[in-house]
């Protein structure tokens, strides 16, 4: 598995269920980008300017919500992932 650097987190995006109104099929390129995902990898935390280490707020397995256009999409071993900064995560789902 990939190991994120700094305060980055790797997510596996949750595919949104296709919902149609009146039987209209929406093309894949017109669909909204999913804003939720499952954390699959986290680094040990980031280091502040004064040398203090800050532990990450999320852990592997957490379901999270993130900013709409956050992160970089990557393909690794045939699967699609999203690499983003921890600050782009806005909530953890219970």
NUZA-925533 format. One line per 8 residues: for each residue x, y, z of N, C-alpha, C, CB. Coordinates in nm, 3 decimals. Glycine has a CB too. Layout:
X:Y:Z:X:Y:Z:X:Y:Z:X:Y:Z ~ ...
% end
This chain:
0.084:-0.119:0.000:0.000:0.000:0.000:0.088:0.124:0.000:-0.095:0.000:0.122 ~ 0.036:0.231:-0.051:0.105:0.359:-0.049:0.111:0.412:0.094:0.035:0.461:-0.141 ~ 0.218:0.485:0.127:0.229:0.549:0.258:0.233:0.700:0.235:0.356:0.500:0.336 ~ 0.134:0.772:0.289:0.131:0.917:0.269:0.241:0.987:0.348:-0.004:0.972:0.309 ~ 0.286:1.102:0.297:0.390:1.180:0.364:0.328:1.303:0.430:0.500:1.221:0.263 ~ 0.395:1.354:0.532:0.348:1.475:0.600:0.213:1.455:0.664:0.343:1.590:0.505 ~ 0.123:1.551:0.641:-0.010:1.542:0.700:-0.113:1.489:0.600:-0.054:1.680:0.752 ~ -0.066:1.415:0.502:-0.157:1.362:0.399:-0.224:1.233:0.445:-0.082:1.337:0.269
-0.340:1.207:0.384:-0.422:1.090:0.412:-0.462:1.030:0.278:-0.549:1.127:0.499 ~ -0.470:0.898:0.270:-0.516:0.832:0.148:-0.654:0.775:0.173:-0.416:0.719:0.103 ~ -0.748:0.809:0.083:-0.886:0.765:0.094:-0.924:0.678:-0.025:-0.981:0.884:0.104 ~ -1.017:0.589:0.001:-1.083:0.517:-0.107:-1.220:0.581:-0.117:-1.091:0.359:-0.079 ~ -1.246:0.648:-0.229:-1.371:0.722:-0.244:-1.489:0.627:-0.249:-1.367:0.807:-0.370 ~ -1.599:0.671:-0.188:-1.723:0.595:-0.192:-1.800:0.638:-0.316:-1.808:0.617:-0.062 ~ -1.835:0.542:-0.398:-1.912:0.574:-0.518:-2.055:0.605:-0.478:-1.906:0.457:-0.621 ~ -2.105:0.717:-0.529:-2.243:0.756:-0.502:-2.336:0.667:-0.582:-2.266:0.905:-0.535
-2.450:0.633:-0.523:-2.548:0.554:-0.594:-2.608:0.639:-0.705:-2.658:0.502:-0.499 ~ -2.627:0.578:-0.821:-2.683:0.652:-0.933:-2.832:0.670:-0.911:-2.656:0.580:-1.068 ~ -2.874:0.795:-0.905:-3.015:0.825:-0.887:-3.064:0.899:-1.010:-3.040:0.908:-0.758 ~ -3.171:0.851:-1.066:-3.225:0.917:-1.183:-3.365:0.969:-1.152:-3.228:0.821:-1.304 ~ -3.397:1.077:-1.215:-3.530:1.135:-1.201:-3.600:1.116:-1.334:-3.524:1.287:-1.159 ~ -3.711:1.047:-1.331:-3.786:1.027:-1.454:-3.718:0.936:-1.553:-3.813:1.157:-1.518 ~ -3.629:0.850:-1.507:-3.565:0.753:-1.594:-3.449:0.808:-1.676:-3.665:0.697:-1.684 ~ -3.403:0.929:-1.646:-3.290:0.989:-1.720:-3.160:0.934:-1.662:-3.294:1.145:-1.712
-3.075:0.882:-1.748:-2.947:0.828:-1.705:-2.843:0.940:-1.715:-2.905:0.704:-1.791 ~ -2.768:0.961:-1.607:-2.667:1.066:-1.602:-2.533:1.009:-1.645:-2.657:1.128:-1.461 ~ -2.467:1.076:-1.739:-2.335:1.030:-1.787:-2.233:1.040:-1.674:-2.288:1.115:-1.909 ~ -2.135:0.949:-1.673:-2.034:0.947:-1.567:-1.959:1.079:-1.555:-1.936:0.836:-1.593 ~ -1.928:1.144:-1.667:-1.851:1.268:-1.660:-1.935:1.386:-1.611:-1.793:1.300:-1.796 ~ -2.066:1.372:-1.602:-2.153:1.481:-1.554:-2.189:1.464:-1.407:-2.280:1.488:-1.638 ~ -2.153:1.352:-1.348:-2.187:1.326:-1.208:-2.099:1.409:-1.115:-2.172:1.177:-1.175 ~ -2.154:1.440:-0.998:-2.077:1.509:-0.895:-1.968:1.417:-0.841:-2.170:1.556:-0.781
-1.856:1.474:-0.806:-1.746:1.399:-0.745:-1.788:1.360:-0.603:-1.612:1.483:-0.745 ~ -1.770:1.234:-0.563:-1.806:1.195:-0.426:-1.727:1.275:-0.324:-1.782:1.044:-0.406 ~ -1.791:1.304:-0.211:-1.725:1.380:-0.107:-1.709:1.299:0.021:-1.802:1.507:-0.078 ~ -1.721:1.169:0.010:-1.700:1.084:0.127:-1.608:0.970:0.089:-1.834:1.031:0.183 ~ -1.540:0.917:0.189:-1.449:0.808:0.162:-1.404:0.739:0.289:-1.329:0.858:0.087 ~ -1.333:0.630:0.269:-1.281:0.550:0.380:-1.130:0.568:0.384:-1.319:0.398:0.366 ~ -1.078:0.599:0.502:-0.934:0.619:0.519:-0.864:0.483:0.508:-0.901:0.687:0.656 ~ -0.768:0.473:0.416:-0.694:0.348:0.398:-0.549:0.359:0.441:-0.701:0.305:0.254
-0.498:0.483:0.455:-0.360:0.501:0.502:-0.344:0.641:0.561:-0.258:0.479:0.385 ~ -0.267:0.650:0.669:-0.241:0.776:0.738:-0.094:0.777:0.778:-0.334:0.794:0.864 ~ -0.031:0.893:0.771:0.107:0.905:0.817:0.108:0.919:0.969:0.178:1.027:0.749 ~ 0.226:0.926:1.028:0.240:0.935:1.174:0.202:1.071:1.229:0.382:0.903:1.215 ~ 0.183:1.169:1.144:0.149:1.304:1.188:0.243:1.405:1.126:0.153:1.314:1.339 ~ 0.214:1.531:1.154:0.299:1.637:1.098:0.382:1.699:1.208:0.214:1.744:1.028 ~ 0.489:1.765:1.169:0.579:1.830:1.264:0.562:1.981:1.249:0.727:1.787:1.241 ~ 0.535:2.048:1.359:0.520:2.193:1.359:0.656:2.260:1.346:0.449:2.240:1.486
0.657:2.391:1.323:0.782:2.466:1.307:0.870:2.457:1.431:0.752:2.611:1.277 ~ 0.807:2.442:1.549:0.886:2.435:1.673:0.935:2.293:1.704:0.804:2.486:1.790 ~ 0.907:2.197:1.613:0.955:2.061:1.630:0.857:1.967:1.699:1.080:2.063:1.706 ~ 0.743:2.019:1.744:0.641:1.937:1.810:0.567:1.854:1.706:0.542:2.025:1.889 ~ 0.547:1.726:1.736:0.474:1.637:1.646:0.326:1.637:1.683:0.531:1.493:1.651 ~ 0.240:1.654:1.583:0.095:1.653:1.602:0.040:1.524:1.542:0.027:1.779:1.538 ~ -0.024:1.442:1.625:-0.081:1.316:1.577:-0.200:1.344:1.484:-0.124:1.227:1.696 ~ -0.225:1.256:1.388:-0.338:1.276:1.297:-0.471:1.261:1.371:-0.332:1.176:1.180
-0.574:1.329:1.321:-0.708:1.324:1.382:-0.788:1.205:1.333:-0.784:1.452:1.351 ~ -0.745:1.142:1.225:-0.818:1.028:1.169:-0.731:0.903:1.176:-0.860:1.055:1.023 ~ -0.797:0.788:1.164:-0.724:0.662:1.164:-0.775:0.575:1.050:-0.740:0.588:1.301 ~ -0.701:0.473:1.017:-0.740:0.381:0.910:-0.875:0.320:0.946:-0.633:0.270:0.889 ~ -0.966:0.319:0.848:-1.099:0.263:0.867:-1.206:0.368:0.891:-1.098:0.168:0.982 ~ -1.167:0.492:0.925:-1.265:0.599:0.947:-1.336:0.633:0.816:-1.197:0.725:1.005 ~ -1.467:0.659:0.827:-1.544:0.713:0.715:-1.543:0.864:0.732:-1.692:0.654:0.710 ~ -1.502:0.938:0.629:-1.487:1.082:0.642:-1.557:1.156:0.528:-1.339:1.119:0.645
-1.584:1.284:0.554:-1.633:1.376:0.452:-1.522:1.476:0.426:-1.767:1.447:0.498 ~ -1.503:1.516:0.300:-1.394:1.606:0.267:-1.441:1.714:0.171:-1.277:1.529:0.206 ~ -1.360:1.820:0.158:-1.391:1.931:0.068:-1.411:1.881:-0.073:-1.279:2.037:0.072 ~ -1.499:1.948:-0.145:-1.542:1.904:-0.277:-1.429:1.883:-0.378:-1.638:2.002:-0.332 ~ -1.336:1.976:-0.386:-1.231:1.966:-0.488:-1.094:1.939:-0.427:-1.225:2.094:-0.570 ~ -1.092:1.875:-0.313:-0.967:1.848:-0.242:-0.896:1.726:-0.300:-0.994:1.826:-0.092 ~ -0.765:1.725:-0.285:-0.686:1.606:-0.311:-0.647:1.582:-0.455:-0.758:1.491:-0.265 ~ -0.570:1.477:-0.470:-0.520:1.433:-0.599:-0.560:1.288:-0.619:-0.365:1.451:-0.609
-0.624:1.260:-0.730:-0.664:1.123:-0.759:-0.544:1.046:-0.813:-0.781:1.118:-0.860 ~ -0.523:0.925:-0.760:-0.414:0.839:-0.806:-0.467:0.699:-0.830:-0.297:0.837:-0.704 ~ -0.401:0.628:-0.921:-0.436:0.488:-0.946:-0.318:0.405:-0.900:-0.470:0.462:-1.099 ~ -0.344:0.306:-0.816:-0.237:0.221:-0.762:-0.286:0.077:-0.762:-0.194:0.266:-0.619 ~ -0.215:-0.010:-0.829:-0.247:-0.152:-0.840:-0.393:-0.174:-0.881:-0.220:-0.222:-0.707 ~ -0.437:-0.095:-0.979:-0.570:-0.112:-1.036:-0.684:-0.048:-0.959:-0.597:-0.254:-1.051 ~ -0.656:0.015:-0.847:-0.761:0.079:-0.767:-0.739:0.231:-0.766:-0.762:0.023:-0.622 ~ -0.849:0.306:-0.756:-0.841:0.451:-0.752:-0.846:0.500:-0.607:-0.956:0.514:-0.833
-0.756:0.593:-0.575:-0.748:0.650:-0.441:-0.742:0.802:-0.452:-0.625:0.596:-0.365 ~ -0.765:0.867:-0.340:-0.755:1.011:-0.331:-0.656:1.044:-0.221:-0.894:1.077:-0.304 ~ -0.552:1.123:-0.254:-0.452:1.165:-0.156:-0.481:1.311:-0.125:-0.305:1.144:-0.211 ~ -0.505:1.341:0.003:-0.535:1.478:0.041:-0.474:1.513:0.175:-0.684:1.500:0.044 ~ -0.466:1.643:0.202:-0.416:1.690:0.330:-0.523:1.668:0.436:-0.374:1.840:0.323 ~ -0.481:1.641:0.557:-0.575:1.618:0.666:-0.665:1.738:0.688:-0.500:1.586:0.795 ~ -0.616:1.859:0.662:-0.697:1.980:0.682:-0.816:1.986:0.586:-0.610:2.104:0.663 ~ -0.813:1.908:0.476:-0.924:1.905:0.381:-1.037:1.814:0.426:-0.874:1.862:0.245
-1.015:1.737:0.532:-1.120:1.651:0.587:-1.203:1.738:0.682:-1.060:1.524:0.661 ~ -1.335:1.739:0.659:-1.421:1.828:0.737:-1.498:1.756:0.847:-1.519:1.898:0.645 ~ -1.513:1.623:0.837:-1.589:1.551:0.939:-1.559:1.403:0.933:-1.741:1.576:0.922 ~ -1.579:1.337:1.047:-1.570:1.191:1.058:-1.710:1.140:1.083:-1.470:1.145:1.171 ~ -1.754:1.042:1.003:-1.888:0.985:1.022:-1.885:0.884:1.136:-1.938:0.917:0.891 ~ -1.991:0.885:1.215:-2.003:0.787:1.325:-2.056:0.656:1.276:-2.093:0.840:1.435
% end
